[in-house]
Amino acid sequence: MDEPTFDPLGGAPVESVQLAASEARTGSSTTRALAAAGLIVFGASLASRILGFVRLIVIARAVPDPASLDAFFAAFRIPDFLFQLVAAGALASALVPVLASLFATGEDRRAWRVLSTVTTLILAALFLLTLIAELLAPQLVAFIAPGFGGDKLQLTVELTRVMLLSPLFMAGGAIASATLNARGRFAAAAVAPLVYNLGIIAGAVFLVPVMGVPGLAAGVVLGAAGHLLVQLPGMASIGARVRPSIDLADPPTRRALVLMGPRAIGLGATQIVFVVMTSLGTGLPDGSITAFNFAFALLQIPIGVIGVPLGTVLLPSLSREAAVGGTEAFRRLLVRGLGLLAYVMIAITAIGAVVAADVVRVVYGYAHLDAQVAGWIAASLAVFMLGLTAHSLIAVLARAFYALQDTATPVVAGIVAVGINIVVGVTLVGPLGLVGLAIAIAVGAWLETVALVVLLQRRLPHLRLGEVWLLMARSAIAAAPGAVVAWGVTAVLTSAWGADAGIVLVVIRLGLATTAGALAILAASLALRIDEPRRIVGIMGDLMRRRGRG
């Protein structure tokens, strides 16, 4: 499934970062400007993720009823599925390179024709699908939420119908983002997710007191509209000309549509997983779907901050080495990148699974979540963490295939993982409830990772990816003492301060347990002669020296 694409935090797309990084290599005259653009994108992405957490907290604070929150998150599924299937990352993956190449060769008029055709087709398809979904909303909601009934089912239908307006605005915003990025304009596209989150927050704060839970849905539409509107001045400044027209005879247009295919299939498959997980969750107690979404949002932090950016940064270099036949350089880059990522994520997993309950209390404490729901979030997060390393490795492994100009293999592996996710989820939801769904996500990620490694090794036997598995085993051994130490510190301080300690004491306990666990992992790594800590220090030192020279 590539990396997980449903992002409750609404982060900025990484494709713009990748474009900035690759464009920065084209000439020293533009390097500083593009580096500044990269900083804007990274900064806006981080701000958007932080604001995304604020959004979740404000939503939970505004609607404290777990059943109503479940209805909101379930209603989100159909609109999000339509957007992810038709637009989302597929636009950035396909439209940016095509438009950028046309702009680079001075073929602006042709670029606008391509943009007009893609925009017309996407918005027409979304309008038709939205109209169908509006008419069939009761039947669709009943299908994806079989465990809902009565008022809860009717509320979900009502929220779905309101939020079905958002994919059209989001698609328009995605098209604008891709166009601006292709022109080397990153600021407006990077700010758009912030506006989206602010719109939802505004709905929770100002509309819910007046309209009730439908105010949240109205906030989603408001945020989606803002996502588009904030980028329109930028589109005007580059002279964008978009007209309702379809020209499928133009080769660049056909190339853009062909490139969108595999990515759209992959995103659609991923969305099926979340639709099924939501469907299964509707048969669980009130608050289960809310807990699933809140826990998954926490899982996205290390993936979004470390895993996906590493894959993004590696892709241009891997692509270059693959193009020139630099097999040893390709192998070294990939193996080191995978090894470093695996080491860090295994360490985070070991400590994160232990301190999950305190993480939930610190992050979501202000939301005043029901104690039972908070417990479900912590349990789900601890299980989600078991798949963290796999999710992160997928982000890099998929891009290794992209560097080899193979977009089909990651999609096929992702579709197989979807099937595994569903089978495991259906099997375990009965005996294990919400934890069973979290196990399904983790198992699917690991099997997809193994499949990608095996297929990549078979295609390039010289890679010797066994080195990565060996490092992962040694990293797990080094991480074990860290988990034990973090658990010990948490247990001792919980005994001393009580299970219901105030938030300040919980923050201190979390900080001490995390620090002690990390030091234990570092000591064990040095004893096992694992090189990754030294490489991390070297990378950080190199970044600091570059910043100083800049």
C-alpha positions in Angstrom: 0.0 0.0 0.0 3.0 2.3 -0.2 2.9 4.1 3.1 -0.5 4.6 4.8 -2.3 7.3 3.0 -5.3 8.1 5.2 -3.9 10.9 7.4 -6.2 12.1 10.1 -3.8 15.0 10.6 -4.1 16.4 7.2 -0.3 16.8 6.5 1.1 18.5 3.5 1.9 16.2 0.5 5.5 15.0 0.4 5.6 15.2 -3.4 6.3 18.9 -3.3 9.2 18.3 -1.0 10.5 15.7 -3.5 10.2 18.1 -6.4 12.0 20.8 -4.5 14.8 18.4 -3.7 15.2 17.1 -7.2 15.0 20.6 -8.8 17.7 21.9 -6.4 20.1 19.7 -8.3 19.5 21.4 -11.6 21.7 24.4 -11.0 23.4 26.3 -8.3 21.7 29.6 -9.3 18.4 28.3 -8.0 19.6 26.1 -5.1 19.2 28.7 -2.4 15.7 29.7 -3.5 14.6 26.0 -3.8 16.2 25.2 -0.4 14.2 28.0 1.1 11.1 26.6 -0.6 11.9 23.2 0.8 12.1 24.7 4.3 8.7 26.3 3.7 7.2 23.0 2.7 8.8 21.0 5.6 7.8 23.8 8.1 4.2 23.9 6.8 4.0 20.1 6.9 5.1 20.0 10.5 2.8 22.9 11.4 -0.1 21.1 9.6 0.5 17.9 11.6 0.6 19.8 14.9 -2.6 21.6 13.8 -4.1 18.2 12.9 -3.6 17.1 16.5 -5.2 20.3 17.7 -8.0 19.5 15.3 -8.6 16.1 16.8 -8.5 17.4 20.3 -10.9 20.2 19.5 -13.3 17.8 17.8 -13.3 15.5 20.8 -13.8 18.4 23.1 -16.7 19.8 21.1 -18.4 16.4 20.7 -17.8 14.4 23.9 -20.3 11.7 23.0 -18.4 8.7 21.7 -21.4 7.5 19.6 -21.6 10.8 17.8 -17.8 10.9 17.2 -18.0 7.4 15.7 -20.7 8.6 13.3 -18.5 11.5 12.2 -15.5 9.4 11.5 -17.6 6.7 9.8 -19.2 9.4 7.6 -15.8 10.6 6.6 -15.0 7.3 4.9 -17.1 7.7 1.7 -16.1 11.3 0.8 -12.4 10.4 1.6 -12.6 7.3 -0.5 -13.9 9.3 -3.5 -11.2 11.9 -3.2 -8.3 9.4 -2.7 -9.5 7.2 -5.6 -9.9 10.0 -8.1 -7.4 12.6 -7.1 -5.2 12.9 -4.0 -1.6 11.7 -4.4 -2.2 10.5 -7.9 -2.4 14.1 -9.2 0.9 15.0 -7.6 2.6 11.8 -8.8 1.4 12.2 -12.4 0.6 15.9 -13.1 3.7 17.5 -11.5 6.3 15.8 -13.7 4.3 16.2 -16.9 3.6 19.9 -16.3 7.1 20.6 -15.0 8.7 19.2 -18.2 6.4 21.3 -20.4 7.1 24.5 -18.4 10.8 23.7 -18.5 10.8 23.6 -22.3 8.6 26.7 -22.7 5.5 24.9 -23.8 3.2 26.8 -21.5 0.2 26.7 -23.8 0.4 23.0 -24.1 0.7 22.7 -20.3 -2.5 24.6 -19.8 -4.2 22.3 -22.3 -3.0 19.3 -20.3 -4.2 20.9 -17.1 -7.6 21.8 -18.6 -8.2 18.2 -19.7 -7.1 16.6 -16.4 -9.2 19.1 -14.4 -12.3 18.6 -16.6 -12.1 14.8 -16.4 -11.4 14.6 -12.6 -14.0 17.1 -11.6 -16.6 15.6 -14.0 -15.9 12.1 -12.6 -16.0 13.4 -9.0 -19.3 15.3 -9.6 -20.9 12.2 -11.1 -19.7 10.0 -8.2 -20.7 12.6 -5.7 -24.2 12.8 -7.1 -24.6 9.0 -7.1 -23.3 8.9 -3.5 -25.7 11.6 -2.4 -28.7 9.7 -3.8 -27.5 6.4 -2.4 -26.2 7.7 0.9 -28.6 5.7 3.1 -27.7 2.4 1.3 -24.0 3.1 1.2 -23.8 4.1 4.9 -25.8 1.0 5.9 -23.3 -1.1 3.9 -20.1 0.3 5.4 -21.6 0.7 8.9 -23.7 -2.4 9.4 -23.4 -2.1 13.2 -25.1 1.2 13.3 -28.8 1.6 13.7 -31.5 4.1 14.6 -30.4 7.7 15.3 -26.7 6.8 15.0 -27.3 5.5 11.4 -29.4 8.5 10.5 -26.7 10.9 11.9 -24.0 9.1 9.8 -26.1 9.5 6.7 -26.7 13.2 7.3 -23.0 13.8 8.0 -22.0 11.9 4.9 -24.3 13.9 2.6 -22.9 17.1 3.9 -19.2 16.1 3.6 -19.7 14.7 0.1 -19.3 18.3 -1.1 -15.7 18.3 0.2 -14.0 16.0 -2.4 -14.8 18.5 -5.2 -13.1 21.3 -3.4 -10.2 19.1 -2.3 -9.7 17.9 -5.9 -9.6 21.5 -7.1 -7.1 22.2 -4.4 -5.0 19.2 -5.3 -4.9 20.3 -8.9 -3.8 23.8 -7.9 -1.1 22.4 -5.6 0.3 20.2 -8.4 0.3 23.1 -10.8 2.0 25.5 -8.4 4.6 22.9 -7.5 5.3 22.2 -11.1 6.0 26.0 -11.5 8.3 26.0 -8.5 5.8 27.8 -6.3 5.5 25.9 -3.0 4.2 28.3 -0.3 0.5 28.4 -1.1 0.3 24.7 -1.7 2.1 24.0 1.6 -0.2 26.4 3.5 -3.4 24.9 2.0 -3.5 21.9 4.5 -3.2 24.4 7.4 -6.3 26.2 6.1 -8.1 22.9 5.7 -7.4 22.0 9.4 -8.4 25.6 10.5 -11.7 25.2 8.7 -12.5 22.0 10.6 -11.4 23.6 13.9 -13.7 26.6 13.2 -16.6 24.2 12.5 -16.0 22.5 15.9 -15.6 25.7 17.8 -18.3 27.9 16.2 -20.7 25.7 14.3 -21.2 22.7 16.6 -22.7 24.9 19.4 -25.3 26.1 16.9 -25.8 23.1 14.6 -24.7 20.2 16.8 -22.6 17.4 15.2 -23.5 18.4 11.6 -21.4 21.6 12.4 -18.3 19.3 12.2 -19.3 18.1 8.7 -19.9 21.7 7.7 -16.4 22.6 9.0 -14.9 19.9 6.8 -16.6 21.4 3.7 -15.5 24.9 4.9 -11.9 23.6 5.3 -11.9 21.9 1.9 -13.2 25.1 0.2 -10.4 27.1 2.0 -7.9 24.5 0.8 -8.8 25.5 -2.8 -9.4 29.2 -2.3 -6.1 30.0 -0.6 -4.3 28.8 -3.8 -6.3 30.7 -6.3 -4.2 33.9 -6.0 -1.1 31.8 -6.7 -2.7 30.2 -9.8 -3.6 33.7 -11.0 0.0 34.9 -10.5 1.4 32.2 -12.8 -1.2 32.9 -15.4 -2.9 29.6 -15.2 -5.6 29.1 -17.8 -8.0 26.3 -17.1 -11.0 25.8 -19.3 -13.6 23.0 -19.6 -12.1 20.9 -22.4 -11.0 17.4 -23.2 -8.1 16.7 -25.6 -7.0 13.1 -25.3 -5.0 13.2 -28.6 -2.2 15.2 -26.9 0.6 12.8 -25.8 1.5 14.6 -22.6 -2.1 14.5 -21.5 -2.3 10.7 -22.2 1.0 10.3 -20.3 -0.4 12.1 -17.3 -3.5 10.0 -17.2 -1.5 6.8 -17.6 0.8 7.8 -14.7 -2.2 8.4 -12.5 -3.5 4.9 -13.0 -1.2 2.8 -10.7 -1.1 5.4 -8.0 -4.9 5.7 -8.0 -5.3 2.0 -7.8 -2.9 1.8 -4.9 -4.7 4.6 -3.0 -8.1 3.1 -3.7 -6.9 -0.2 -2.4 -5.6 1.5 0.8 -8.9 3.2 1.3 -10.8 -0.1 1.0 -8.8 -1.3 4.1 -10.1 1.7 6.1 -13.6 1.3 4.8 -13.6 -2.4 5.9 -12.0 -1.6 9.3 -14.6 1.1 9.9 -17.3 -1.4 8.9 -16.0 -4.0 11.3 -15.6 -1.3 14.0 -19.3 -0.3 13.8 -20.1 -3.7 15.5 -17.9 -2.8 18.5 -19.0 -0.6 21.5 -19.5 3.1 21.0 -16.2 5.0 20.8 -14.3 2.2 19.0 -14.1 3.9 15.6 -13.0 7.1 17.4 -10.3 5.2 19.2 -9.0 3.6 16.0 -8.7 6.9 14.3 -7.0 8.7 17.2 -4.5 5.8 17.6 -3.7 5.7 13.9 -3.1 9.4 13.9 -0.4 8.9 16.5 1.2 6.1 14.4 1.5 8.5 11.5 3.9 10.8 13.4 7.1 8.8 13.1 6.1 7.6 9.6 5.4 11.1 8.4 8.4 12.7 10.1 11.0 10.1 9.4 9.9 7.3 7.1 8.3 9.1 4.2 10.8 12.0 4.1 13.7 9.5 4.0 12.1 7.7 1.1 11.5 11.0 -0.6 15.1 12.1 -0.2 16.5 8.8 -1.4 14.4 8.6 -4.6 16.3 11.1 -6.7 19.6 9.5 -5.9 18.3 6.0 -6.4 16.8 7.0 -9.7 20.1 8.6 -10.8 22.2 5.5 -9.9 19.6 3.2 -11.6 19.7 5.3 -14.8 23.5 5.3 -15.0 23.9 1.7 -14.0 25.6 2.4 -10.7 24.6 -0.9 -9.1 26.9 -0.8 -6.2 26.0 2.8 -5.3 22.3 1.9 -5.6 22.8 -1.0 -3.3 24.8 1.0 -0.8 22.2 3.8 -0.7 19.3 1.5 -0.3 20.8 -0.9 2.3 22.1 2.0 4.4 18.8 3.8 4.2 16.8 0.8 5.1 19.1 -0.1 7.9 19.1 3.3 9.4 15.3 3.6 9.2 14.8 0.1 10.7 17.1 0.8 13.6 15.4 4.0 14.5 11.8 2.6 14.1 12.5 -0.5 16.1 13.8 1.7 18.9 10.7 3.9 18.7 8.5 0.8 18.7 10.2 -0.7 21.8 9.7 2.4 23.9 6.5 3.6 22.3 4.6 0.4 22.9 5.5 0.6 26.6 4.6 4.3 27.2 1.5 4.3 24.9 -0.9 5.1 27.7 1.1 8.1 28.9 1.5 9.3 25.3 -2.3 9.2 24.9 -2.8 11.1 28.2 -0.3 13.8 27.2 -1.4 14.3 23.6 -5.2 13.9 24.1 -5.6 14.9 27.7 -7.2 18.3 26.9 -9.9 16.5 24.9 -11.3 15.0 28.1 -11.9 11.7 26.3 -14.0 9.0 28.0 -11.6 6.9 30.1 -12.6 3.7 28.4 -12.0 5.3 24.9 -8.6 6.6 26.1 -7.7 3.0 27.2 -8.7 1.7 23.8 -6.6 4.3 22.1 -3.6 3.3 24.2 -4.1 -0.4 23.5 -4.6 0.1 19.8 -1.5 2.3 19.6 0.7 -0.2 21.3 -0.3 -2.8 18.7 -0.1 -0.4 15.8 3.5 0.3 16.9 4.4 -3.4 16.1 3.9 -2.5 12.4 5.7 0.9 12.6 9.0 -0.4 11.2 7.2 -2.2 8.3 5.1 0.8 7.4 8.3 3.0 7.3 10.3 0.4 5.2 7.5 0.2 2.7 7.9 4.0 2.1 11.5 3.4 1.0 11.1 0.0 -0.7 8.3 1.3 -2.9 10.5 4.2 -4.0 13.3 1.8 -4.9 10.9 0.3 -7.4 9.9 3.7 -8.6 13.6 4.5 -9.2 13.7 1.4 -11.4 10.7 2.8 -13.3 8.5 0.1 -11.9 5.2 1.4 -10.4 3.2 -1.8 -10.9 5.0 -4.1 -8.4 4.4 -1.9 -5.3 0.7 -1.6 -6.3 0.4 -5.4 -6.7 2.1 -6.0 -3.3 -0.2 -3.4 -1.8 -3.4 -5.0 -3.2 -2.3 -8.4 -1.8 -1.7 -6.7 1.6 -5.2 -5.3 1.4 -6.6 -8.8 1.1 -4.5 -9.9 4.1 -5.6 -7.0 6.2 -9.2 -7.7 5.5 -9.0 -11.4 6.2 -7.0 -11.0 9.5 -9.4 -8.1 10.5 -12.5 -10.2 9.9 -10.9 -13.1 11.8 -9.7 -11.3 14.8 -12.4 -8.5 15.4 -14.7 -11.0 17.1 -12.3 -12.4 19.7 -10.1 -9.3 20.1 -12.2 -6.4 19.2 -10.4 -3.2 18.3 -7.0 -4.7 19.1 -7.8 -7.3 16.4 -8.2 -4.6 13.8 -4.8 -3.0 14.8 -3.2 -6.4 14.5 -4.6 -6.8 11.0 -3.0 -3.5 10.0 0.4 -4.5 11.5 0.4 -8.0 9.9 -0.6 -6.7 6.5 2.3 -4.2 6.6 4.9 -6.8 7.6 3.8 -9.2 4.9 3.8 -6.4 2.3 7.4 -5.5 3.4 8.6 -9.1 3.1 7.0 -9.3 -0.4 8.7 -6.1 -1.6 12.0 -7.2 -0.2 11.8 -10.7 -1.9 10.7 -9.2 -5.2 13.4 -6.5 -5.2 16.0 -9.1 -4.2 14.9 -11.3 -7.0 15.1 -8.5 -9.5 18.5 -7.3 -8.3 20.3 -10.2 -6.7 23.4 -8.1 -6.0 21.5 -6.0 -3.4 22.2 -8.6 -0.6 19.2 -7.3 1.5 20.0 -10.0 4.0 22.2 -7.4 5.6 19.1 -5.4 6.5 17.4 -8.4 8.1 20.5 -9.1 10.2 20.7 -5.5 11.3 17.0 -5.6 12.2 17.5 -8.7 14.4 20.5 -7.0 16.2 18.4 -3.8 16.6 15.6 -5.8 18.2 18.0 -7.3 20.6 19.4 -3.8 21.5 15.9 -2.4 21.8 14.7 -5.1 24.3 16.6 -3.6 27.3 15.2 -0.2 26.4 11.7 -1.5 26.6 12.4 -3.1 29.9 14.0 0.0 31.4 11.1 2.3 30.1 8.6 -0.1 31.6 10.5 -0.2 34.9 10.7 3.6 35.2 7.0 3.9 34.3 6.0 1.2 36.8 8.1 2.7 39.6 6.8 6.3 39.1 3.2 5.1 38.7 3.5 3.3 42.0 5.0 6.4 43.6 2.7 9.0 42.1 -0.5 7.0 41.6 -2.3 5.9 38.4 -4.3 9.2 38.3 -1.3 11.5 38.6 -1.8 15.0 37.1 -0.7 15.9 33.6 2.5 17.5 34.7 3.6 14.4 36.5 2.6 12.3 33.5 4.7 14.4 31.2 7.7 14.0 33.6 7.1 10.3 33.8 6.9 10.0 30.0 10.1 12.0 29.6 12.1 10.1 32.1 10.9 6.7 30.8 11.6 7.6 27.2 15.1 9.1 28.0 16.1 6.1 30.2 14.9 3.6 27.6 16.7 5.5 24.8 20.0 5.5 26.8 19.6 1.7 27.4 19.1 1.1 23.7 22.2 3.2 22.9 24.3 1.3 25.5 23.2 -2.0 24.1 23.8 -0.8 20.5 27.4 0.1 21.4 27.9 -3.2 23.1 26.6 -5.0 20.0 28.8 -2.8 17.8 25.8 -1.5 15.8 27.0 1.4 13.6 23.7 3.2 13.2 24.1 5.5 16.3 27.4 6.7 14.9 25.9 7.3 11.5 23.0 9.3 13.0 25.5 11.5 14.8 27.5 11.9 11.6 24.4 12.9 9.6 23.3 15.4 12.3 26.8 16.9 12.4 26.8 17.2 8.6 23.5 18.9 8.6 24.7 21.4 11.2 27.8 22.2 9.2 25.8 22.7 6.0 23.4 25.0 7.9 26.5 27.0 9.2 27.9 27.3 5.7 24.5 28.4 4.4 
